């Protein structure tokens, strides 16, 4: 079965540079989520999109922005990178159904490991 | 979303059942219990979820107490590959939009030979 695809898998940047992470959700999934996991920490929610509109926002720095495109893929743009942005960034997708049964199961990609030097 | 409490770590012998508890005493009537696990640095993996009835799938069983204030995830025959951090997450499962997962401390399960 198709899974969530994230690219790149690894990214090395210098301080103050910009980075763009990409996420391709499972086909037919309409919602995308971004999570950040620092070293030794639990994943923290950043932002989500439902049907190409921002649906929720967590502790996402103002230097970060994201969007979901017409083909449902999403990009997380990170500017003025800081050392503390070094982390694993996970994208997840889910399909919300209007069939009475609530599933809302999020499926995660393998993540992008960002290292800021 | 309700807060959950899990033991920080547990050990289990390979081939035995692993029973992972979770307390969620402030759970609301419309909140679901979800379990995810994360094998070292991999993306979190969905295991199972439930509202009030016990649930079973190919990976695990979920036992929810009648008052819904606690639950137990059961891995019936743990293998070394089940070594991971297990997260119990309580959240409203909205049918008309997605909802974020709030990852708490989790339980680090070590399956030993």
Interface residues (C-beta under 8 A of the other chain):
Chain A: X4 X31 X33 X35 X42 X43 X44 X45 X48 X50 X55 X56 X58 X88 X90 X92 X94 X96 X97 X98 X100 X102 X103 X104 X105 X106 X107 X108 X109 X110 X111
Chain B: X32 X34 X38 X41 X42 X43 X44 X45 X46 X49 X87 X93 X94 X95 X96 X97 X98 X99 X100 X101 X102 X103 X104 X105 X106
